[in-house]
């Protein structure tokens, strides 16, 4: 027969079993599992930083690559005409300083022309994008100053292509751009004595040509000449004449025109990539030989005769420097 103590223990066990589920359904007090919070703010900030790095890389890396690729087309004393490495460039020698009158035309041997006789007034080439064709005799003079002239056939290139070319010219000193009706290629680039014709305005050779020949002081005659002028109306430029030159047109050799002595020569080599300092043909005043090449020459003080110039009378005896001051 079970004892009283056994019965009491059995009741206690049953009571404990009933009480256990109640504790599990409690209010959560005690050692419940804590839910981990996700750091959304930190994740978002990291995503933004990664996106910015990607955007910078996308925009800067191609520019660095382009700069590296163009380095070999930058003129230097050892590489005076980098355009020789550009496929398709045509190079010709032309006499410089042959000026015609505003009412004259030149029988150019190339179309568009890139050298030869030209008007005494140059076309403004300070990064101007002309929306109408301009007189070629003015444009050629700009090339003599070291400019690059981009032309396009408006019937062979669309608005997007025109804008692509314009982006390489706008605000870029010693460049200009204009339509050229009847041009046999969609795009052409001209510098003095150089030309490159292309089918695509996105062609990488556009940049190569500009880098190699814009202000390349080894490749144009009038080093140091300006590209701005008040003599050329950029809003209403002298018109392009599409008709063939007549029998009275000036030939490519100038037909006896005397070269302008102020446009012949310059500092040999100048400063590649920047406007050079114009030289003085033949020498400097006061140096032995005076300034040959200038009308009448320049006499040397002291009565010494200089070829082409008149001697300066010697100073009266007794005269001292600064006398009479």
C-alpha positions as CSV (number, residue, x, y, z in Angstrom):
1,X,0.0,0.0,0.0
2,X,1.6,3.3,-1.1
3,X,2.7,5.5,1.7
4,X,1.6,9.1,2.2
5,X,5.0,10.4,1.2
6,X,4.9,8.7,-2.2
7,X,1.5,10.1,-3.0
8,X,2.6,13.6,-2.1
9,X,5.7,13.3,-4.4
10,X,3.5,12.1,-7.3
11,X,1.2,15.1,-6.9
12,X,4.2,17.4,-6.9
13,X,5.5,15.9,-10.1
14,X,2.2,16.3,-11.8
15,X,1.9,19.9,-10.6
16,X,5.4,20.7,-12.0
17,X,4.5,19.2,-15.4
18,X,1.4,21.4,-15.6
19,X,3.3,24.5,-14.6
20,X,6.1,24.1,-17.2
21,X,4.1,25.0,-20.4
22,X,2.9,28.1,-18.7
23,X,6.4,29.4,-18.3
24,X,7.1,28.9,-22.0
25,X,4.1,31.0,-22.9
26,X,5.3,33.8,-20.6
27,X,5.7,37.4,-21.5
28,X,9.2,36.9,-22.9
29,X,11.0,37.8,-19.7
30,X,14.1,35.8,-19.1
31,X,16.7,34.4,-21.5
32,X,14.8,34.6,-24.8
33,X,16.7,34.8,-28.2
34,X,17.4,38.5,-29.2
35,X,16.7,39.3,-33.0
36,X,19.8,40.7,-34.9
37,X,19.4,44.1,-36.6
38,X,20.6,44.6,-40.2
39,X,22.8,47.7,-40.7
40,X,21.0,49.1,-43.6
41,X,22.5,52.6,-43.3
42,X,26.0,51.3,-43.5
43,X,25.1,49.0,-46.5
44,X,23.5,52.0,-48.3
45,X,26.6,54.2,-47.7
46,X,28.9,51.5,-49.0
47,X,26.8,51.1,-52.1
48,X,26.9,54.8,-52.8
49,X,30.7,54.9,-52.5
50,X,31.1,51.9,-54.8
51,X,28.8,53.6,-57.4
52,X,30.8,56.8,-57.2
53,X,34.1,55.0,-57.6
54,X,32.7,53.1,-60.6
55,X,31.4,56.4,-62.2
56,X,34.8,58.1,-61.7
57,X,36.6,55.1,-63.2
58,X,34.2,55.0,-66.2
59,X,34.8,58.7,-67.0
60,X,38.5,59.2,-66.0
61,X,40.1,56.0,-67.2
62,X,39.2,56.5,-70.9
63,X,40.5,60.1,-70.7
64,X,43.8,58.9,-69.2
65,X,44.0,56.2,-71.9
66,X,43.3,58.8,-74.6
67,X,46.0,61.2,-73.3
68,X,48.5,58.3,-73.2
69,X,47.6,57.4,-76.8
70,X,47.9,61.0,-78.0
71,X,51.3,61.5,-76.4
72,X,53.1,60.0,-79.4
73,X,51.4,62.6,-81.6
74,X,52.7,65.6,-79.6
75,X,55.4,67.5,-81.6
76,X,58.9,67.8,-80.2
77,X,62.4,68.5,-81.4
78,X,62.9,64.8,-82.0
79,X,59.4,64.3,-83.5
80,X,58.7,67.5,-85.4
81,X,55.9,66.2,-87.6
82,X,54.0,63.4,-85.7
83,X,51.3,63.5,-88.4
84,X,53.6,61.3,-90.5
85,X,52.4,58.4,-88.3
86,X,48.7,59.1,-89.0
87,X,47.3,56.9,-91.8
88,X,45.8,59.0,-94.7
89,X,47.5,62.3,-94.1
90,X,48.5,64.1,-97.3
91,X,51.5,66.5,-97.0
92,X,52.6,69.2,-99.5
93,X,55.0,72.1,-99.5
94,X,53.6,75.6,-100.3
95,X,55.2,79.0,-100.5
96,X,54.2,81.4,-97.7
97,X,53.4,85.0,-97.5
98,X,51.7,85.3,-100.9
99,X,48.8,87.8,-100.4
100,X,46.0,88.5,-102.8
101,X,43.3,91.2,-102.8
102,X,39.8,90.7,-101.3
103,X,38.3,90.7,-104.8
104,X,40.7,88.0,-106.1
105,X,40.5,84.2,-106.2
106,X,43.1,81.5,-106.1
107,X,43.2,78.5,-108.4
108,X,43.8,76.1,-105.6
109,X,45.2,72.6,-106.4
110,X,43.3,71.0,-103.5
111,X,39.7,71.0,-102.2
112,X,39.5,72.1,-99.5
113,X,42.8,74.0,-99.9
114,X,45.5,73.7,-97.3
115,X,48.2,76.1,-98.5
116,X,49.2,78.6,-101.2
117,X,48.3,82.2,-101.9
118,X,45.7,83.7,-99.6
119,X,43.9,86.8,-98.6
120,X,45.8,89.2,-96.4
121,X,43.1,88.9,-93.8
122,X,42.7,85.6,-92.0
123,X,39.5,84.0,-90.8
124,X,39.1,84.1,-87.0
125,X,40.3,80.8,-85.7
126,X,39.7,81.1,-81.9
127,X,37.6,77.9,-81.6
128,X,34.9,79.3,-83.9
129,X,32.3,76.9,-85.3
130,X,30.9,78.7,-88.4
131,X,27.4,77.6,-89.4
132,X,27.8,78.7,-93.0
133,X,30.6,78.2,-95.6
134,X,33.4,80.7,-95.5
135,X,35.7,82.2,-98.2
136,X,38.6,79.8,-98.6
137,X,41.2,82.5,-99.3
138,X,40.7,83.8,-95.8
139,X,40.7,80.3,-94.2
140,X,44.0,79.4,-95.8
141,X,45.7,82.4,-94.1
142,X,44.5,81.0,-90.8
143,X,46.4,77.8,-91.5
144,X,49.5,79.8,-92.1
145,X,49.1,81.0,-88.5
146,X,49.1,77.5,-87.1
147,X,45.4,76.7,-87.0
148,X,43.5,73.5,-87.8
149,X,40.5,73.9,-90.0
150,X,37.8,71.2,-89.9
151,X,35.4,71.1,-92.8
152,X,32.4,68.8,-93.5
153,X,30.0,68.1,-96.3
154,X,26.5,69.0,-94.9
155,X,25.0,66.4,-97.3
156,X,27.1,63.6,-96.0
157,X,27.0,64.1,-92.2
158,X,24.1,64.3,-89.8
159,X,23.5,66.7,-86.9
160,X,25.0,64.3,-84.4
161,X,28.2,64.1,-86.5
162,X,28.4,67.8,-86.8
163,X,28.1,68.2,-83.0
164,X,30.8,65.6,-82.5
165,X,33.2,67.6,-84.6
166,X,32.1,70.9,-83.0
167,X,32.9,69.6,-79.5
168,X,36.5,69.3,-80.6
169,X,36.6,72.9,-81.8
170,X,34.4,75.1,-79.6
171,X,36.6,77.4,-77.5
172,X,39.8,75.6,-78.6
173,X,42.3,78.3,-79.7
174,X,43.8,78.0,-83.2
175,X,40.9,75.8,-84.5
176,X,37.9,76.6,-86.6
177,X,35.1,74.6,-88.4
178,X,32.8,75.3,-91.3
179,X,30.6,73.4,-93.8
180,X,32.2,72.9,-97.2
181,X,29.6,72.2,-99.9
182,X,30.6,69.6,-102.5
183,X,33.4,68.2,-100.4
184,X,34.2,64.7,-101.6
185,X,34.5,63.2,-98.1
186,X,32.2,63.7,-95.1
187,X,35.0,65.2,-93.0
188,X,38.3,66.8,-93.8
189,X,41.0,68.4,-91.6
190,X,43.4,71.0,-92.8
191,X,46.6,72.5,-91.4
192,X,49.3,74.3,-93.4
193,X,50.6,71.8,-95.9
194,X,48.6,68.9,-94.4
195,X,45.2,67.3,-95.0
196,X,43.3,64.3,-93.7
197,X,40.0,63.2,-95.2
198,X,37.7,60.9,-93.2
199,X,34.4,59.2,-93.4
200,X,33.4,59.2,-89.8
201,X,33.5,62.2,-87.4
202,X,34.2,59.8,-84.5
203,X,37.4,58.6,-86.1
204,X,40.2,58.7,-83.5
205,X,42.5,60.3,-86.2
206,X,40.6,63.6,-85.7
207,X,42.2,64.0,-82.3
208,X,45.5,62.7,-83.5
209,X,45.6,65.3,-86.4
210,X,44.7,68.2,-84.0
211,X,47.3,67.1,-81.5
212,X,50.1,66.7,-84.1
213,X,49.5,69.9,-86.1
214,X,47.7,72.6,-84.1
215,X,50.3,75.2,-83.3
216,X,53.1,72.8,-84.3
217,X,55.7,75.5,-84.8
218,X,57.8,73.1,-86.9
219,X,55.0,72.8,-89.5
220,X,53.7,76.3,-90.3
221,X,55.4,79.5,-91.5
222,X,54.0,82.4,-89.4
223,X,55.0,81.3,-85.9
224,X,53.6,83.6,-83.2
225,X,50.8,85.1,-85.4
226,X,47.4,85.7,-83.8
227,X,44.2,83.9,-84.6
228,X,41.8,86.7,-83.6
229,X,41.1,89.7,-85.8
230,X,38.6,92.5,-86.1
231,X,38.9,92.4,-89.9
232,X,36.9,89.2,-90.3
233,X,33.2,89.3,-89.4
234,X,32.4,86.0,-87.7
235,X,28.7,86.7,-87.8
236,X,28.6,87.5,-91.5
237,X,31.9,86.1,-92.9
238,X,33.0,86.6,-96.6
239,X,30.9,84.0,-98.5
240,X,32.1,80.8,-100.0
241,X,32.2,80.8,-103.8
242,X,31.4,77.3,-105.2
243,X,32.0,78.2,-108.8
244,X,35.3,77.2,-110.4
245,X,38.0,80.0,-110.5
246,X,38.2,81.9,-113.7
247,X,41.2,82.5,-116.0
248,X,42.1,85.5,-113.9
249,X,42.6,83.5,-110.7
250,X,45.9,83.7,-109.0
251,X,48.0,80.5,-109.7
252,X,49.5,78.4,-106.9
253,X,52.9,79.9,-107.3
254,X,51.5,83.4,-106.8
255,X,52.0,84.6,-110.4
256,X,54.8,87.0,-109.5
257,X,53.4,88.2,-106.2
258,X,56.2,89.4,-103.9
259,X,56.1,87.5,-100.6
260,X,55.2,89.6,-97.5
261,X,58.6,89.7,-95.6
262,X,56.8,90.0,-92.2
263,X,55.4,86.5,-92.7
264,X,58.6,84.7,-93.7
265,X,60.4,82.9,-90.9
266,X,60.2,82.9,-87.2
267,X,62.0,81.5,-84.3
268,X,63.3,78.1,-85.6
269,X,61.2,75.4,-84.0
270,X,59.5,77.9,-81.6
271,X,57.8,76.4,-78.6
272,X,55.9,73.2,-79.6
273,X,52.3,73.3,-78.6
274,X,52.1,77.0,-77.8
275,X,52.2,80.1,-79.9
276,X,55.8,80.8,-80.8
277,X,57.6,84.1,-80.6
278,X,57.8,85.6,-84.1
279,X,61.4,85.9,-85.3
280,X,63.0,88.7,-87.0
281,X,64.2,87.6,-90.5
282,X,67.9,87.9,-90.8
283,X,68.9,89.1,-87.4
284,X,68.3,91.8,-84.7
285,X,68.8,95.5,-84.9
286,X,72.1,96.6,-83.5
287,X,73.7,93.2,-84.2
288,X,76.4,92.9,-86.8
289,X,74.7,93.2,-90.2
290,X,71.8,95.1,-88.7
291,X,68.4,93.7,-89.8
292,X,68.9,92.4,-93.4
293,X,65.7,91.7,-95.2
294,X,64.0,94.9,-94.1
295,X,63.8,97.7,-96.6
296,X,66.9,99.8,-96.4
297,X,68.4,97.7,-93.7
298,X,69.2,99.0,-90.3
299,X,72.4,101.0,-89.8
300,X,74.8,100.4,-87.0
301,X,75.6,103.5,-84.9
302,X,79.0,105.0,-85.3
303,X,79.1,105.6,-89.0
304,X,79.8,102.0,-90.1
305,X,78.0,101.3,-93.3
306,X,75.6,98.4,-93.5
307,X,74.7,96.8,-96.8
308,X,71.4,98.3,-97.9
309,X,71.4,101.0,-95.2
310,X,72.7,104.5,-94.8
311,X,75.7,105.2,-92.5
312,X,75.0,107.2,-89.3
313,X,77.1,110.3,-89.0
314,X,79.7,110.0,-86.2
315,X,78.9,112.1,-83.1
316,X,80.5,115.6,-82.9
317,X,83.9,115.8,-81.1
318,X,83.5,116.6,-77.5
319,X,80.0,115.3,-77.2
320,X,79.5,113.1,-74.2
321,X,76.7,110.6,-73.6
322,X,73.8,112.3,-71.9
323,X,75.0,115.8,-72.8
324,X,72.3,118.4,-72.8
325,X,70.1,116.5,-70.4
